[in-house]
Amino acid sequence: MKAPGWLDLRLVLGVLLVLGSVLLGARVIGAADATVPVWSAAQDLAAGTELTPEDLVVVDVRLDDAATAYLSAGTRPQGSTLARDVRAGELLPRAALEEPAHLVQLALPVQAGFVPPGLERGQVVDVYAVADPAAGATGPEVGSVTLVVGAAPVQALSGSADGVLSAPSATVQVVVGVAADEAADVLAAIAGRPLVVVAHPAGSTVAERPPGRATTASARPATSSSAPSSPTPSPTPAG
């Protein structure tokens, strides 16, 4: 006995509805899982920082049409210089990178007692030189302070700067990037004097200077208004 024609129509419509639901569900699930791997900052990094592999991590995020504004994990941004500050966890935008400036890495030996505890790569610092009698300073020059590197990101650190756990005589090597044509001025301004590192607050920007360039002061001793806000240290740090 032949089945009624209306039954065949209902069967076909039911099959089409099921197939449509399956296809729609697959599309929704596929779109929700359309993530792309991009680079993200592993820590706060100041403008002027030259990127290393340790500065970046890969994260999978859904960016849709905005994906082209960020650096895919298939790129290699290491060695590029940041044109602006990037916070920890922030996706690395293409606009934050610039071609590496003509910089040199300047290693500054600083006694551990004159380096802020917990100082990290990527933080912004000022470096001051203190006139020391042991280095030949006499008269009114004794104890005067000169800004030798201003608002520069720390490129690398070696040695311990953990304050009370550091021996007074321990030396911390603080590496900053300066323009090649400024390196001689920085060294002349230091002239063998003890150095003091002053860290800017976390998240500070590198203000009023081209990214990647350190602002240097002349070798002329500064007035008391140029000194750090903390008390002027003696040439030999306290234990």
Number of C-alpha atoms within 10 A of each C-alpha: 3 4 7 8 8 8 9 11 10 11 11 10 11 12 11 12 12 11 12 12 12 12 12 12 12 12 12 11 11 11 12 10 12 12 15 15 18 23 24 24 20 18 19 19 29 30 27 34 30 26 20 14 11 10 19 21 17 16 16 15 14 15 15 11 7 8 16 11 13 18 21 22 17 10 9 12 20 13 13 18 22 25 21 19 19 24 17 15 15 13 22 22 17 14 12 16 19 16 10 17 18 12 18 16 14 19 16 18 16 21 25 27 27 22 23 16 16 11 19 19 20 26 25 29 23 21 24 26 26 27 26 20 14 12 14 11 15 12 7 9 16 18 20 20 27 28 26 22 27 20 27 32 31 24 24 17 17 12 14 20 26 15 16 12 12 18 17 16 14 15 20 21 20 23 20 28 25 24 18 15 11 16 19 11 17 21 14 12 22 23 13 15 20 22 24 26 22 20 22 16 10 13 16 17 20 25 12 8 13 13 22 28 25 26 19 22 17 15 17 12 20 18 10 12 8 13 17 18 8 7 7 14 17 13 21 13 13 12 12
